[in-house]
């Protein structure tokens, strides 16, 4: 019973942290409902992943999780996909980007990093609020990409860490 209670507390805390990062709770909840409806319409997370990103023969989607991508403009809510070939993020909502003709185009914010371009993954936490955890992906060319506000941070970090170490093991054997 204690284990079940602890899991429920951890999940509730993850939901609270995830919702807290959004601009307004009502907007965040509306976005989550919209995302859930889209996932159901398309037929699941794997189909969404295949629609959004190029998908190789033999590639497997290992994990998909809701989180936020940290940008200079603030956190962007979306889905983080971890596959056997890459780590990819797509925003929940489209964003406006200016075009050369002065108009604006609405596109989803996407980030794709092939596993062979990932040097490592680090975890970090807010010193004043240790419950706020962050994940940093460091690439071989010196970029760092930060994610936060996971519903289940530990599962996402563990999956990413295992996927990267497995990829490194595969490379070392060739």
VOVEX-369848 format. One record per residue (C-alpha): residue number from 1; residue in three letters; x, y, z. Coordinates in steps of 0.001 Angstrom, whole numbers. Layout:
N
+------+-------+---------+---------+---------+
: vonu : fimar :    east :   north :      up :
+------+-------+---------+---------+---------+
:  NUM :   ALA :       X :       Y :       Z :
...
+------+-------+---------+---------+---------+
This chain:
174
+------+-------+---------+---------+---------+
: vonu : fimar :    east :   north :      up :
+------+-------+---------+---------+---------+
:    1 :   UNK :       0 :       0 :       0 :
:    2 :   UNK :    2858 :    2400 :     828 :
:    3 :   UNK :    4475 :    1772 :   -2574 :
:    4 :   UNK :    1197 :    2559 :   -4341 :
:    5 :   UNK :     795 :    5754 :   -2297 :
:    6 :   UNK :    4345 :    6825 :   -3108 :
:    7 :   UNK :    3775 :    6228 :   -6842 :
:    8 :   UNK :     556 :    8266 :   -6715 :
:    9 :   UNK :    2366 :   11112 :   -4918 :
:   10 :   UNK :    5191 :   11060 :   -7483 :
:   11 :   UNK :    2722 :   11141 :  -10372 :
:   12 :   UNK :     678 :   13953 :   -8791 :
:   13 :   UNK :    3855 :   15953 :   -8241 :
:   14 :   UNK :    4859 :   15397 :  -11886 :
:   15 :   UNK :    1474 :   16636 :  -13090 :
:   16 :   UNK :    1704 :   19708 :  -10825 :
:   17 :   UNK :    5211 :   20567 :  -12097 :
:   18 :   UNK :    4177 :   20001 :  -15708 :
:   19 :   UNK :    1092 :   22232 :  -15473 :
:   20 :   UNK :    2962 :   24907 :  -13499 :
:   21 :   UNK :    5276 :   25657 :  -16438 :
:   22 :   UNK :    2422 :   26665 :  -18737 :
:   23 :   UNK :    1352 :   30309 :  -19090 :
:   24 :   UNK :   -2139 :   29714 :  -17634 :
:   25 :   UNK :   -3555 :   26557 :  -16105 :
:   26 :   UNK :   -6681 :   26803 :  -18277 :
:   27 :   UNK :   -4566 :   27134 :  -21451 :
:   28 :   UNK :   -2344 :   24241 :  -20386 :
:   29 :   UNK :   -5297 :   21957 :  -19670 :
:   30 :   UNK :   -6910 :   22956 :  -22990 :
:   31 :   UNK :   -3650 :   22103 :  -24777 :
:   32 :   UNK :   -3405 :   18720 :  -23042 :
:   33 :   UNK :   -6984 :   17844 :  -24002 :
:   34 :   UNK :   -6312 :   18895 :  -27590 :
:   35 :   UNK :   -3137 :   16808 :  -27688 :
:   36 :   UNK :   -4951 :   13792 :  -26249 :
:   37 :   UNK :   -7686 :   14107 :  -28873 :
:   38 :   UNK :   -5059 :   14355 :  -31628 :
:   39 :   UNK :   -3261 :   11240 :  -30349 :
:   40 :   UNK :   -6551 :    9318 :  -30386 :
:   41 :   UNK :   -7506 :   10623 :  -33850 :
:   42 :   UNK :   -4196 :    9635 :  -35408 :
:   43 :   UNK :   -4125 :    6243 :  -33710 :
:   44 :   UNK :   -1438 :    6506 :  -31052 :
:   45 :   UNK :    1932 :    8040 :  -30268 :
:   46 :   UNK :    3881 :    5839 :  -32667 :
:   47 :   UNK :    1762 :    7004 :  -35605 :
:   48 :   UNK :    2209 :   10637 :  -34561 :
:   49 :   UNK :    5978 :   10067 :  -34371 :
:   50 :   UNK :    5994 :    8548 :  -37870 :
:   51 :   UNK :    3925 :   11453 :  -39237 :
:   52 :   UNK :    6120 :   14148 :  -37707 :
:   53 :   UNK :    9598 :   12732 :  -38279 :
:   54 :   UNK :   11359 :   10614 :  -40877 :
:   55 :   UNK :   11268 :    6999 :  -39803 :
:   56 :   UNK :   13802 :    4371 :  -40885 :
:   57 :   UNK :   13208 :     688 :  -41496 :
:   58 :   UNK :   13839 :   -1126 :  -38212 :
:   59 :   UNK :   13638 :    2030 :  -36081 :
:   60 :   UNK :   11621 :    1579 :  -32890 :
:   61 :   UNK :    9880 :    4197 :  -30794 :
:   62 :   UNK :   11030 :    3463 :  -27237 :
:   63 :   UNK :    9331 :    6225 :  -25244 :
:   64 :   UNK :    7200 :    9297 :  -25739 :
:   65 :   UNK :    6641 :   11766 :  -22936 :
:   66 :   UNK :    5121 :   15155 :  -22398 :
:   67 :   UNK :    7569 :   17829 :  -21299 :
:   68 :   UNK :    8778 :   21326 :  -22060 :
:   69 :   UNK :   11701 :   22406 :  -24217 :
:   70 :   UNK :   13581 :   25321 :  -22699 :
:   71 :   UNK :   14102 :   28177 :  -25175 :
:   72 :   UNK :   15262 :   31779 :  -24842 :
:   73 :   UNK :   11599 :   32779 :  -25347 :
:   74 :   UNK :   10458 :   30519 :  -22503 :
:   75 :   UNK :    9378 :   26886 :  -22152 :
:   76 :   UNK :    7516 :   25252 :  -25061 :
:   77 :   UNK :    5137 :   22383 :  -24266 :
:   78 :   UNK :    5338 :   19299 :  -26440 :
:   79 :   UNK :    6209 :   15659 :  -26846 :
:   80 :   UNK :    9689 :   14207 :  -26496 :
:   81 :   UNK :   10201 :   11031 :  -28527 :
:   82 :   UNK :   13054 :    8646 :  -27814 :
:   83 :   UNK :   13631 :    6094 :  -30563 :
:   84 :   UNK :   16342 :    3585 :  -31354 :
:   85 :   UNK :   17768 :    6129 :  -33847 :
:   86 :   UNK :   17062 :    9631 :  -32517 :
:   87 :   UNK :   15689 :   11960 :  -29890 :
:   88 :   UNK :   12988 :   14260 :  -31267 :
:   89 :   UNK :   10731 :   16959 :  -29848 :
:   90 :   UNK :    7647 :   18547 :  -31380 :
:   91 :   UNK :    5661 :   21376 :  -29826 :
:   92 :   UNK :    2051 :   20785 :  -28841 :
:   93 :   UNK :     941 :   23960 :  -30549 :
:   94 :   UNK :    2146 :   25704 :  -33650 :
:   95 :   UNK :    4102 :   28942 :  -33352 :
:   96 :   UNK :    4126 :   31974 :  -35650 :
:   97 :   UNK :    7270 :   32611 :  -37667 :
:   98 :   UNK :    7761 :   35609 :  -39960 :
:   99 :   UNK :    8088 :   35031 :  -43716 :
:  100 :   UNK :   10053 :   37091 :  -46244 :
:  101 :   UNK :    6819 :   38629 :  -47606 :
:  102 :   UNK :    5899 :   40055 :  -44178 :
:  103 :   UNK :    3225 :   37437 :  -43492 :
:  104 :   UNK :    3369 :   34915 :  -40683 :
:  105 :   UNK :    3435 :   31143 :  -41053 :
:  106 :   UNK :    2289 :   28756 :  -38316 :
:  107 :   UNK :    4608 :   25765 :  -37797 :
:  108 :   UNK :    5329 :   23267 :  -35051 :
:  109 :   UNK :    8632 :   23769 :  -33243 :
:  110 :   UNK :   10736 :   20662 :  -33855 :
:  111 :   UNK :   14124 :   19450 :  -32660 :
:  112 :   UNK :   15748 :   16241 :  -33925 :
:  113 :   UNK :   19077 :   14856 :  -32722 :
:  114 :   UNK :   20408 :   11556 :  -34097 :
:  115 :   UNK :   21726 :    9349 :  -31274 :
:  116 :   UNK :   25223 :    9283 :  -32806 :
:  117 :   UNK :   25353 :   13092 :  -32397 :
:  118 :   UNK :   24624 :   12928 :  -28653 :
:  119 :   UNK :   27672 :   13151 :  -26423 :
:  120 :   UNK :   25739 :   12664 :  -23203 :
:  121 :   UNK :   22724 :   13405 :  -21078 :
:  122 :   UNK :   22878 :   15157 :  -17712 :
:  123 :   UNK :   20357 :   15735 :  -14991 :
:  124 :   UNK :   20023 :   18866 :  -12947 :
:  125 :   UNK :   17652 :   20314 :  -10389 :
:  126 :   UNK :   16648 :   23693 :   -9056 :
:  127 :   UNK :   18759 :   24301 :   -5939 :
:  128 :   UNK :   15890 :   26125 :   -4198 :
:  129 :   UNK :   13266 :   23580 :   -5310 :
:  130 :   UNK :   14924 :   20164 :   -5758 :
:  131 :   UNK :   11620 :   18734 :   -7012 :
:  132 :   UNK :   12067 :   20795 :  -10217 :
:  133 :   UNK :   14271 :   18593 :  -12374 :
:  134 :   UNK :   15895 :   19334 :  -15716 :
:  135 :   UNK :   17463 :   17156 :  -18381 :
:  136 :   UNK :   20299 :   18377 :  -20608 :
:  137 :   UNK :   21269 :   16700 :  -23868 :
:  138 :   UNK :   24796 :   17622 :  -24943 :
:  139 :   UNK :   25706 :   17103 :  -28596 :
:  140 :   UNK :   29137 :   16257 :  -30021 :
:  141 :   UNK :   29272 :   19684 :  -31686 :
:  142 :   UNK :   28798 :   21533 :  -28387 :
:  143 :   UNK :   25086 :   22328 :  -28305 :
:  144 :   UNK :   23009 :   21743 :  -25212 :
:  145 :   UNK :   19270 :   21213 :  -25252 :
:  146 :   UNK :   17312 :   21487 :  -22016 :
:  147 :   UNK :   14021 :   19772 :  -21164 :
:  148 :   UNK :   11886 :   20159 :  -18033 :
:  149 :   UNK :    8425 :   19645 :  -16591 :
:  150 :   UNK :    8210 :   15903 :  -17233 :
:  151 :   UNK :    5204 :   13980 :  -15957 :
:  152 :   UNK :    7625 :   11210 :  -15006 :
:  153 :   UNK :   11153 :   12612 :  -15057 :
:  154 :   UNK :   12938 :    9500 :  -13753 :
:  155 :   UNK :   11471 :    7139 :  -16372 :
:  156 :   UNK :   12292 :    9565 :  -19195 :
:  157 :   UNK :   15855 :   10122 :  -17979 :
:  158 :   UNK :   16484 :    6406 :  -17461 :
:  159 :   UNK :   15172 :    5541 :  -20946 :
:  160 :   UNK :   17274 :    8236 :  -22603 :
:  161 :   UNK :   20376 :    7274 :  -20656 :
:  162 :   UNK :   19958 :    3573 :  -21531 :
:  163 :   UNK :   19281 :    4342 :  -25202 :
:  164 :   UNK :   22409 :    6492 :  -25510 :
:  165 :   UNK :   24630 :    3978 :  -23696 :
:  166 :   UNK :   23213 :    1131 :  -25840 :
:  167 :   UNK :   23986 :    3156 :  -28984 :
:  168 :   UNK :   27544 :    3772 :  -27747 :
:  169 :   UNK :   27953 :      35 :  -27038 :
:  170 :   UNK :   26725 :    -775 :  -30576 :
:  171 :   UNK :   29224 :    1690 :  -32084 :
:  172 :   UNK :   32114 :     272 :  -30021 :
:  173 :   UNK :   31448 :   -3274 :  -31276 :
:  174 :   UNK :   31878 :   -2284 :  -34955 :
+------+-------+---------+---------+---------+
